Amino acid sequence: MAERSLRGTNLSWLSFESDEGVTFSERQITRYVCPDGHISELPFSVEAEIPPLWECRCGLDAKLVDGPEPEAKATKHQRTHWDMLLERRSIPELEELLEERLDLLRTQRGEKPRRRSA
């Protein structure tokens, strides 16, 4: 009985399985068009939900031909560093911290710290 040796068979990409008895699902070709006029034709299963947008090879969003209009995504206000800082501290607290740091810098320079008015 001849044994099959696996030495040198590139197991990382080679498969010993065949396609016999495999039935593929039905396919439908969908077309997408981007604003630059590029057309992308993609096969999808007839059972799959077809996305209304597809990223084109140029990076723009291509729309499904004869498909529903894509829903506009709600844009969220981008929080800045200042917004996050104001969530943690009030303006008077920030002014007090600023004065403390400025006094520290002035003493390091050899200057007299300013007197705080209460």
Rosetta blueprint (number, residue, H / E / L):
1 M L
2 A L
3 E L
4 R L
5 S L
6 L L
7 R L
8 G L
9 T L
10 N L
11 L L
12 S L
13 W L
14 L L
15 S L
16 F L
17 E L
18 S L
19 D L
20 E L
21 G L
22 V L
23 T L
24 F L
25 S L
26 E L
27 R E
28 Q E
29 I E
30 T E
31 R E
32 Y E
33 V E
34 C L
35 P L
36 D L
37 G L
38 H L
39 I E
40 S E
41 E E
42 L E
43 P E
44 F E
45 S E
46 V L
47 E L
48 A L
49 E L
50 I L
51 P L
52 P L
53 L E
54 W E
55 E E
56 C L
57 R L
58 C L
59 G L
60 L L
61 D E
62 A E
63 K E
64 L E
65 V L
66 D L
67 G L
68 P L
69 E L
70 P L
71 E L
72 A L
73 K L
74 A L
75 T L
76 K L
77 H L
78 Q L
79 R L
80 T L
81 H H
82 W H
83 D H
84 M H
85 L H
86 L H
87 E H
88 R H
89 R L
90 S L
91 I H
92 P H
93 E H
94 L H
95 E H
96 E H
97 L H
98 L H
99 E H
100 E H
101 R H
102 L H
103 D H
104 L H
105 L H
106 R H
107 T H
108 Q H
109 R H
110 G L
111 E L
112 K L
113 P L
114 R L
115 R L
116 R L
117 S L
118 A L
